């Protein structure tokens, strides 16, 4: 499935673009407008990168934190480090395990998408930001020929951005 997404500055332009696409015989089921008064990003299925990142982080924490705890504990057993004398041997091993678990949690955050979450990234986020700013998205989905037909029509309305995507079904 191919997608063409145009960001238009106001509702009037979005509706005019939609009407022009209908005039050009683009099937209605291939067209959508996202924005206030139309479909929302969630209704359309535009994923929220923050949600995806947190899911990935939690999934990675599920195995990295216990693994890190075990690795920290075993490291302390092997090296025999006595960092905190007042805790005794078992206390040092548990502290080593807790430090390892903390390292596992940090690894899950950074590798699981925390950097992208903190810095932001991806087109889905920029589209969500455009919708939050009161702009509208006109989305055309269909065959490559349909996208080629719709592109010059949408360009006439001078969208802020226009981007094509290919997604596997």
MODELLER restraints for C-alpha pairs under 7 A, 6 or more apart:
rsr = mdl.restraints
at = mdl.atoms
rsr.add(forms.Gaussian(group=physical.xy_distance, feature=features.Distance(at['CA:1:A'], at['CA:141:A']), mean=6.80, stdev=0.5))
rsr.add(forms.Gaussian(group=physical.xy_distance, feature=features.Distance(at['CA:1:A'], at['CA:142:A']), mean=5.70, stdev=0.5))
rsr.add(forms.Gaussian(group=physical.xy_distance, feature=features.Distance(at['CA:1:A'], at['CA:143:A']), mean=6.37, stdev=0.5))
rsr.add(forms.Gaussian(group=physical.xy_distance, feature=features.Distance(at['CA:1:A'], at['CA:166:A']), mean=6.01, stdev=0.5))
rsr.add(forms.Gaussian(group=physical.xy_distance, feature=features.Distance(at['CA:1:A'], at['CA:167:A']), mean=5.30, stdev=0.5))
rsr.add(forms.Gaussian(group=physical.xy_distance, feature=features.Distance(at['CA:1:A'], at['CA:168:A']), mean=6.05, stdev=0.5))
rsr.add(forms.Gaussian(group=physical.xy_distance, feature=features.Distance(at['CA:1:A'], at['CA:169:A']), mean=6.20, stdev=0.5))
rsr.add(forms.Gaussian(group=physical.xy_distance, feature=features.Distance(at['CA:2:A'], at['CA:141:A']), mean=5.50, stdev=0.5))
rsr.add(forms.Gaussian(group=physical.xy_distance, feature=features.Distance(at['CA:2:A'], at['CA:142:A']), mean=5.33, stdev=0.5))
rsr.add(forms.Gaussian(group=physical.xy_distance, feature=features.Distance(at['CA:2:A'], at['CA:143:A']), mean=5.88, stdev=0.5))
rsr.add(forms.Gaussian(group=physical.xy_distance, feature=features.Distance(at['CA:2:A'], at['CA:144:A']), mean=6.22, stdev=0.5))
rsr.add(forms.Gaussian(group=physical.xy_distance, feature=features.Distance(at['CA:2:A'], at['CA:165:A']), mean=5.66, stdev=0.5))
rsr.add(forms.Gaussian(group=physical.xy_distance, feature=features.Distance(at['CA:2:A'], at['CA:166:A']), mean=4.44, stdev=0.5))
rsr.add(forms.Gaussian(group=physical.xy_distance, feature=features.Distance(at['CA:2:A'], at['CA:167:A']), mean=6.03, stdev=0.5))
rsr.add(forms.Gaussian(group=physical.xy_distance, feature=features.Distance(at['CA:3:A'], at['CA:139:A']), mean=6.84, stdev=0.5))
rsr.add(forms.Gaussian(group=physical.xy_distance, feature=features.Distance(at['CA:3:A'], at['CA:140:A']), mean=5.63, stdev=0.5))
rsr.add(forms.Gaussian(group=physical.xy_distance, feature=features.Distance(at['CA:3:A'], at['CA:141:A']), mean=4.38, stdev=0.5))
rsr.add(forms.Gaussian(group=physical.xy_distance, feature=features.Distance(at['CA:3:A'], at['CA:142:A']), mean=6.61, stdev=0.5))
rsr.add(forms.Gaussian(group=physical.xy_distance, feature=features.Distance(at['CA:3:A'], at['CA:164:A']), mean=5.54, stdev=0.5))
rsr.add(forms.Gaussian(group=physical.xy_distance, feature=features.Distance(at['CA:3:A'], at['CA:165:A']), mean=4.97, stdev=0.5))
rsr.add(forms.Gaussian(group=physical.xy_distance, feature=features.Distance(at['CA:3:A'], at['CA:166:A']), mean=6.25, stdev=0.5))
rsr.add(forms.Gaussian(group=physical.xy_distance, feature=features.Distance(at['CA:4:A'], at['CA:139:A']), mean=5.63, stdev=0.5))
rsr.add(forms.Gaussian(group=physical.xy_distance, feature=features.Distance(at['CA:4:A'], at['CA:140:A']), mean=5.08, stdev=0.5))
rsr.add(forms.Gaussian(group=physical.xy_distance, feature=features.Distance(at['CA:4:A'], at['CA:141:A']), mean=6.38, stdev=0.5))
rsr.add(forms.Gaussian(group=physical.xy_distance, feature=features.Distance(at['CA:4:A'], at['CA:147:A']), mean=6.35, stdev=0.5))
rsr.add(forms.Gaussian(group=physical.xy_distance, feature=features.Distance(at['CA:4:A'], at['CA:163:A']), mean=5.69, stdev=0.5))
rsr.add(forms.Gaussian(group=physical.xy_distance, feature=features.Distance(at['CA:4:A'], at['CA:164:A']), mean=4.32, stdev=0.5))
rsr.add(forms.Gaussian(group=physical.xy_distance, feature=features.Distance(at['CA:4:A'], at['CA:165:A']), mean=6.33, stdev=0.5))
rsr.add(forms.Gaussian(group=physical.xy_distance, feature=features.Distance(at['CA:5:A'], at['CA:137:A']), mean=6.48, stdev=0.5))
rsr.add(forms.Gaussian(group=physical.xy_distance, feature=features.Distance(at['CA:5:A'], at['CA:138:A']), mean=5.81, stdev=0.5))
rsr.add(forms.Gaussian(group=physical.xy_distance, feature=features.Distance(at['CA:5:A'], at['CA:139:A']), mean=4.63, stdev=0.5))
rsr.add(forms.Gaussian(group=physical.xy_distance, feature=features.Distance(at['CA:5:A'], at['CA:140:A']), mean=6.61, stdev=0.5))
rsr.add(forms.Gaussian(group=physical.xy_distance, feature=features.Distance(at['CA:5:A'], at['CA:162:A']), mean=5.59, stdev=0.5))
rsr.add(forms.Gaussian(group=physical.xy_distance, feature=features.Distance(at['CA:5:A'], at['CA:163:A']), mean=5.31, stdev=0.5))
rsr.add(forms.Gaussian(group=physical.xy_distance, feature=features.Distance(at['CA:5:A'], at['CA:164:A']), mean=6.33, stdev=0.5))
rsr.add(forms.Gaussian(group=physical.xy_distance, feature=features.Distance(at['CA:6:A'], at['CA:137:A']), mean=5.53, stdev=0.5))
rsr.add(forms.Gaussian(group=physical.xy_distance, feature=features.Distance(at['CA:6:A'], at['CA:138:A']), mean=5.25, stdev=0.5))
rsr.add(forms.Gaussian(group=physical.xy_distance, feature=features.Distance(at['CA:6:A'], at['CA:139:A']), mean=6.56, stdev=0.5))
rsr.add(forms.Gaussian(group=physical.xy_distance, feature=features.Distance(at['CA:6:A'], at['CA:159:A']), mean=5.90, stdev=0.5))
rsr.add(forms.Gaussian(group=physical.xy_distance, feature=features.Distance(at['CA:6:A'], at['CA:161:A']), mean=5.71, stdev=0.5))
rsr.add(forms.Gaussian(group=physical.xy_distance, feature=features.Distance(at['CA:6:A'], at['CA:162:A']), mean=4.26, stdev=0.5))
rsr.add(forms.Gaussian(group=physical.xy_distance, feature=features.Distance(at['CA:6:A'], at['CA:163:A']), mean=6.52, stdev=0.5))
rsr.add(forms.Gaussian(group=physical.xy_distance, feature=features.Distance(at['CA:7:A'], at['CA:135:A']), mean=6.89, stdev=0.5))
rsr.add(forms.Gaussian(group=physical.xy_distance, feature=features.Distance(at['CA:7:A'], at['CA:136:A']), mean=5.82, stdev=0.5))
rsr.add(forms.Gaussian(group=physical.xy_distance, feature=features.Distance(at['CA:7:A'], at['CA:137:A']), mean=4.67, stdev=0.5))
rsr.add(forms.Gaussian(group=physical.xy_distance, feature=features.Distance(at['CA:7:A'], at['CA:138:A']), mean=6.65, stdev=0.5))
rsr.add(forms.Gaussian(group=physical.xy_distance, feature=features.Distance(at['CA:7:A'], at['CA:159:A']), mean=5.42, stdev=0.5))
rsr.add(forms.Gaussian(group=physical.xy_distance, feature=features.Distance(at['CA:7:A'], at['CA:160:A']), mean=5.47, stdev=0.5))
rsr.add(forms.Gaussian(group=physical.xy_distance, feature=features.Distance(at['CA:7:A'], at['CA:161:A']), mean=5.37, stdev=0.5))
rsr.add(forms.Gaussian(group=physical.xy_distance, feature=features.Distance(at['CA:7:A'], at['CA:162:A']), mean=6.46, stdev=0.5))
rsr.add(forms.Gaussian(group=physical.xy_distance, feature=features.Distance(at['CA:8:A'], at['CA:14:A']), mean=6.00, stdev=0.5))
rsr.add(forms.Gaussian(group=physical.xy_distance, feature=features.Distance(at['CA:8:A'], at['CA:135:A']), mean=6.00, stdev=0.5))
rsr.add(forms.Gaussian(group=physical.xy_distance, feature=features.Distance(at['CA:8:A'], at['CA:136:A']), mean=5.26, stdev=0.5))
rsr.add(forms.Gaussian(group=physical.xy_distance, feature=features.Distance(at['CA:8:A'], at['CA:137:A']), mean=6.11, stdev=0.5))
rsr.add(forms.Gaussian(group=physical.xy_distance, feature=features.Distance(at['CA:8:A'], at['CA:159:A']), mean=4.87, stdev=0.5))
rsr.add(forms.Gaussian(group=physical.xy_distance, feature=features.Distance(at['CA:8:A'], at['CA:160:A']), mean=5.99, stdev=0.5))
rsr.add(forms.Gaussian(group=physical.xy_distance, feature=features.Distance(at['CA:9:A'], at['CA:135:A']), mean=4.89, stdev=0.5))
rsr.add(forms.Gaussian(group=physical.xy_distance, feature=features.Distance(at['CA:9:A'], at['CA:136:A']), mean=6.37, stdev=0.5))
rsr.add(forms.Gaussian(group=physical.xy_distance, feature=features.Distance(at['CA:10:A'], at['CA:135:A']), mean=5.57, stdev=0.5))
rsr.add(forms.Gaussian(group=physical.xy_distance, feature=features.Distance(at['CA:10:A'], at['CA:136:A']), mean=6.20, stdev=0.5))
rsr.add(forms.Gaussian(group=physical.xy_distance, feature=features.Distance(at['CA:11:A'], at['CA:136:A']), mean=6.39, stdev=0.5))
rsr.add(forms.Gaussian(group=physical.xy_distance, feature=features.Distance(at['CA:13:A'], at['CA:157:A']), mean=6.79, stdev=0.5))
rsr.add(forms.Gaussian(group=physical.xy_distance, feature=features.Distance(at['CA:14:A'], at['CA:136:A']), mean=6.36, stdev=0.5))
rsr.add(forms.Gaussian(group=physical.xy_distance, feature=features.Distance(at['CA:14:A'], at['CA:138:A']), mean=6.37, stdev=0.5))
rsr.add(forms.Gaussian(group=physical.xy_distance, feature=features.Distance(at['CA:17:A'], at['CA:154:A']), mean=6.15, stdev=0.5))
rsr.add(forms.Gaussian(group=physical.xy_distance, feature=features.Distance(at['CA:17:A'], at['CA:157:A']), mean=6.68, stdev=0.5))
rsr.add(forms.Gaussian(group=physical.xy_distance, feature=features.Distance(at['CA:21:A'], at['CA:150:A']), mean=6.68, stdev=0.5))
rsr.add(forms.Gaussian(group=physical.xy_distance, feature=features.Distance(at['CA:21:A'], at['CA:153:A']), mean=6.79, stdev=0.5))
rsr.add(forms.Gaussian(group=physical.xy_distance, feature=features.Distance(at['CA:22:A'], at['CA:28:A']), mean=6.84, stdev=0.5))
rsr.add(forms.Gaussian(group=physical.xy_distance, feature=features.Distance(at['CA:30:A'], at['CA:140:A']), mean=5.53, stdev=0.5))
rsr.add(forms.Gaussian(group=physical.xy_distance, feature=features.Distance(at['CA:30:A'], at['CA:141:A']), mean=5.09, stdev=0.5))
rsr.add(forms.Gaussian(group=physical.xy_distance, feature=features.Distance(at['CA:30:A'], at['CA:142:A']), mean=6.21, stdev=0.5))
rsr.add(forms.Gaussian(group=physical.xy_distance, feature=features.Distance(at['CA:31:A'], at['CA:139:A']), mean=5.78, stdev=0.5))
rsr.add(forms.Gaussian(group=physical.xy_distance, feature=features.Distance(at['CA:31:A'], at['CA:140:A']), mean=4.82, stdev=0.5))
rsr.add(forms.Gaussian(group=physical.xy_distance, feature=features.Distance(at['CA:31:A'], at['CA:141:A']), mean=6.69, stdev=0.5))
rsr.add(forms.Gaussian(group=physical.xy_distance, feature=features.Distance(at['CA:32:A'], at['CA:138:A']), mean=5.84, stdev=0.5))
rsr.add(forms.Gaussian(group=physical.xy_distance, feature=features.Distance(at['CA:32:A'], at['CA:139:A']), mean=5.14, stdev=0.5))
rsr.add(forms.Gaussian(group=physical.xy_distance, feature=features.Distance(at['CA:32:A'], at['CA:140:A']), mean=6.65, stdev=0.5))
rsr.add(forms.Gaussian(group=physical.xy_distance, feature=features.Distance(at['CA:33:A'], at['CA:39:A']), mean=6.48, stdev=0.5))
rsr.add(forms.Gaussian(group=physical.xy_distance, feature=features.Distance(at['CA:33:A'], at['CA:136:A']), mean=6.86, stdev=0.5))
rsr.add(forms.Gaussian(group=physical.xy_distance, feature=features.Distance(at['CA:33:A'], at['CA:137:A']), mean=5.58, stdev=0.5))
rsr.add(forms.Gaussian(group=physical.xy_distance, feature=features.Distance(at['CA:33:A'], at['CA:138:A']), mean=4.64, stdev=0.5))
rsr.add(forms.Gaussian(group=physical.xy_distance, feature=features.Distance(at['CA:33:A'], at['CA:139:A']), mean=6.25, stdev=0.5))
rsr.add(forms.Gaussian(group=physical.xy_distance, feature=features.Distance(at['CA:34:A'], at['CA:40:A']), mean=5.61, stdev=0.5))
rsr.add(forms.Gaussian(group=physical.xy_distance, feature=features.Distance(at['CA:34:A'], at['CA:41:A']), mean=6.66, stdev=0.5))
rsr.add(forms.Gaussian(group=physical.xy_distance, feature=features.Distance(at['CA:34:A'], at['CA:136:A']), mean=5.63, stdev=0.5))
rsr.add(forms.Gaussian(group=physical.xy_distance, feature=features.Distance(at['CA:34:A'], at['CA:137:A']), mean=4.93, stdev=0.5))
rsr.add(forms.Gaussian(group=physical.xy_distance, feature=features.Distance(at['CA:34:A'], at['CA:138:A']), mean=6.47, stdev=0.5))
rsr.add(forms.Gaussian(group=physical.xy_distance, feature=features.Distance(at['CA:35:A'], at['CA:131:A']), mean=5.70, stdev=0.5))
rsr.add(forms.Gaussian(group=physical.xy_distance, feature=features.Distance(at['CA:35:A'], at['CA:135:A']), mean=6.54, stdev=0.5))
rsr.add(forms.Gaussian(group=physical.xy_distance, feature=features.Distance(at['CA:35:A'], at['CA:136:A']), mean=4.73, stdev=0.5))
rsr.add(forms.Gaussian(group=physical.xy_distance, feature=features.Distance(at['CA:35:A'], at['CA:137:A']), mean=6.53, stdev=0.5))
rsr.add(forms.Gaussian(group=physical.xy_distance, feature=features.Distance(at['CA:41:A'], at['CA:128:A']), mean=6.76, stdev=0.5))
rsr.add(forms.Gaussian(group=physical.xy_distance, feature=features.Distance(at['CA:46:A'], at['CA:124:A']), mean=6.52, stdev=0.5))
rsr.add(forms.Gaussian(group=physical.xy_distance, feature=features.Distance(at['CA:47:A'], at['CA:124:A']), mean=6.62, stdev=0.5))
rsr.add(forms.Gaussian(group=physical.xy_distance, feature=features.Distance(at['CA:48:A'], at['CA:124:A']), mean=6.77, stdev=0.5))
rsr.add(forms.Gaussian(group=physical.xy_distance, feature=features.Distance(at['CA:48:A'], at['CA:125:A']), mean=6.77, stdev=0.5))
rsr.add(forms.Gaussian(group=physical.xy_distance, feature=features.Distance(at['CA:49:A'], at['CA:124:A']), mean=6.94, stdev=0.5))
rsr.add(forms.Gaussian(group=physical.xy_distance, feature=features.Distance(at['CA:49:A'], at['CA:125:A']), mean=6.49, stdev=0.5))
rsr.add(forms.Gaussian(group=physical.xy_distance, feature=features.Distance(at['CA:50:A'], at['CA:117:A']), mean=5.71, stdev=0.5))
rsr.add(forms.Gaussian(group=physical.xy_distance, feature=features.Distance(at['CA:53:A'], at['CA:112:A']), mean=6.54, stdev=0.5))
rsr.add(forms.Gaussian(group=physical.xy_distance, feature=features.Distance(at['CA:53:A'], at['CA:113:A']), mean=4.92, stdev=0.5))
rsr.add(forms.Gaussian(group=physical.xy_distance, feature=features.Distance(at['CA:53:A'], at['CA:114:A']), mean=6.57, stdev=0.5))
rsr.add(forms.Gaussian(group=physical.xy_distance, feature=features.Distance(at['CA:53:A'], at['CA:117:A']), mean=6.41, stdev=0.5))
rsr.add(forms.Gaussian(group=physical.xy_distance, feature=features.Distance(at['CA:56:A'], at['CA:112:A']), mean=5.23, stdev=0.5))
rsr.add(forms.Gaussian(group=physical.xy_distance, feature=features.Distance(at['CA:56:A'], at['CA:113:A']), mean=6.86, stdev=0.5))
rsr.add(forms.Gaussian(group=physical.xy_distance, feature=features.Distance(at['CA:57:A'], at['CA:108:A']), mean=5.37, stdev=0.5))
rsr.add(forms.Gaussian(group=physical.xy_distance, feature=features.Distance(at['CA:57:A'], at['CA:109:A']), mean=5.47, stdev=0.5))
rsr.add(forms.Gaussian(group=physical.xy_distance, feature=features.Distance(at['CA:57:A'], at['CA:112:A']), mean=4.53, stdev=0.5))
rsr.add(forms.Gaussian(group=physical.xy_distance, feature=features.Distance(at['CA:57:A'], at['CA:113:A']), mean=6.51, stdev=0.5))
rsr.add(forms.Gaussian(group=physical.xy_distance, feature=features.Distance(at['CA:60:A'], at['CA:108:A']), mean=5.19, stdev=0.5))
rsr.add(forms.Gaussian(group=physical.xy_distance, feature=features.Distance(at['CA:60:A'], at['CA:112:A']), mean=6.49, stdev=0.5))
rsr.add(forms.Gaussian(group=physical.xy_distance, feature=features.Distance(at['CA:61:A'], at['CA:104:A']), mean=7.00, stdev=0.5))
rsr.add(forms.Gaussian(group=physical.xy_distance, feature=features.Distance(at['CA:61:A'], at['CA:105:A']), mean=5.82, stdev=0.5))
rsr.add(forms.Gaussian(group=physical.xy_distance, feature=features.Distance(at['CA:61:A'], at['CA:108:A']), mean=5.34, stdev=0.5))
rsr.add(forms.Gaussian(group=physical.xy_distance, feature=features.Distance(at['CA:64:A'], at['CA:104:A']), mean=4.77, stdev=0.5))
rsr.add(forms.Gaussian(group=physical.xy_distance, feature=features.Distance(at['CA:64:A'], at['CA:105:A']), mean=6.66, stdev=0.5))
rsr.add(forms.Gaussian(group=physical.xy_distance, feature=features.Distance(at['CA:64:A'], at['CA:108:A']), mean=6.62, stdev=0.5))
rsr.add(forms.Gaussian(group=physical.xy_distance, feature=features.Distance(at['CA:65:A'], at['CA:101:A']), mean=4.53, stdev=0.5))
rsr.add(forms.Gaussian(group=physical.xy_distance, feature=features.Distance(at['CA:65:A'], at['CA:102:A']), mean=6.97, stdev=0.5))
rsr.add(forms.Gaussian(group=physical.xy_distance, feature=features.Distance(at['CA:65:A'], at['CA:104:A']), mean=4.56, stdev=0.5))
rsr.add(forms.Gaussian(group=physical.xy_distance, feature=features.Distance(at['CA:65:A'], at['CA:105:A']), mean=5.54, stdev=0.5))
rsr.add(forms.Gaussian(group=physical.xy_distance, feature=features.Distance(at['CA:66:A'], at['CA:101:A']), mean=6.28, stdev=0.5))
rsr.add(forms.Gaussian(group=physical.xy_distance, feature=features.Distance(at['CA:68:A'], at['CA:100:A']), mean=4.29, stdev=0.5))
rsr.add(forms.Gaussian(group=physical.xy_distance, feature=features.Distance(at['CA:68:A'], at['CA:101:A']), mean=4.40, stdev=0.5))
rsr.add(forms.Gaussian(group=physical.xy_distance, feature=features.Distance(at['CA:68:A'], at['CA:103:A']), mean=6.45, stdev=0.5))
rsr.add(forms.Gaussian(group=physical.xy_distance, feature=features.Distance(at['CA:68:A'], at['CA:104:A']), mean=4.89, stdev=0.5))
rsr.add(forms.Gaussian(group=physical.xy_distance, feature=features.Distance(at['CA:69:A'], at['CA:97:A']), mean=4.07, stdev=0.5))
rsr.add(forms.Gaussian(group=physical.xy_distance, feature=features.Distance(at['CA:69:A'], at['CA:98:A']), mean=5.72, stdev=0.5))
rsr.add(forms.Gaussian(group=physical.xy_distance, feature=features.Distance(at['CA:69:A'], at['CA:100:A']), mean=4.67, stdev=0.5))
rsr.add(forms.Gaussian(group=physical.xy_distance, feature=features.Distance(at['CA:69:A'], at['CA:101:A']), mean=4.24, stdev=0.5))
rsr.add(forms.Gaussian(group=physical.xy_distance, feature=features.Distance(at['CA:70:A'], at['CA:97:A']), mean=6.01, stdev=0.5))
rsr.add(forms.Gaussian(group=physical.xy_distance, feature=features.Distance(at['CA:71:A'], at['CA:97:A']), mean=6.89, stdev=0.5))
rsr.add(forms.Gaussian(group=physical.xy_distance, feature=features.Distance(at['CA:71:A'], at['CA:100:A']), mean=6.26, stdev=0.5))
rsr.add(forms.Gaussian(group=physical.xy_distance, feature=features.Distance(at['CA:72:A'], at['CA:96:A']), mean=4.68, stdev=0.5))
rsr.add(forms.Gaussian(group=physical.xy_distance, feature=features.Distance(at['CA:72:A'], at['CA:97:A']), mean=4.20, stdev=0.5))
rsr.add(forms.Gaussian(group=physical.xy_distance, feature=features.Distance(at['CA:72:A'], at['CA:99:A']), mean=6.50, stdev=0.5))
rsr.add(forms.Gaussian(group=physical.xy_distance, feature=features.Distance(at['CA:72:A'], at['CA:100:A']), mean=4.34, stdev=0.5))
rsr.add(forms.Gaussian(group=physical.xy_distance, feature=features.Distance(at['CA:73:A'], at['CA:93:A']), mean=5.16, stdev=0.5))
rsr.add(forms.Gaussian(group=physical.xy_distance, feature=features.Distance(at['CA:73:A'], at['CA:94:A']), mean=6.33, stdev=0.5))
rsr.add(forms.Gaussian(group=physical.xy_distance, feature=features.Distance(at['CA:73:A'], at['CA:96:A']), mean=5.21, stdev=0.5))
rsr.add(forms.Gaussian(group=physical.xy_distance, feature=features.Distance(at['CA:73:A'], at['CA:97:A']), mean=4.28, stdev=0.5))
rsr.add(forms.Gaussian(group=physical.xy_distance, feature=features.Distance(at['CA:76:A'], at['CA:93:A']), mean=5.50, stdev=0.5))
rsr.add(forms.Gaussian(group=physical.xy_distance, feature=features.Distance(at['CA:76:A'], at['CA:96:A']), mean=5.93, stdev=0.5))
rsr.add(forms.Gaussian(group=physical.xy_distance, feature=features.Distance(at['CA:77:A'], at['CA:93:A']), mean=6.63, stdev=0.5))
rsr.add(forms.Gaussian(group=physical.xy_distance, feature=features.Distance(at['CA:82:A'], at['CA:92:A']), mean=6.36, stdev=0.5))
rsr.add(forms.Gaussian(group=physical.xy_distance, feature=features.Distance(at['CA:83:A'], at['CA:92:A']), mean=6.78, stdev=0.5))
rsr.add(forms.Gaussian(group=physical.xy_distance, feature=features.Distance(at['CA:84:A'], at['CA:92:A']), mean=6.34, stdev=0.5))
rsr.add(forms.Gaussian(group=physical.xy_distance, feature=features.Distance(at['CA:140:A'], at['CA:147:A']), mean=6.94, stdev=0.5))
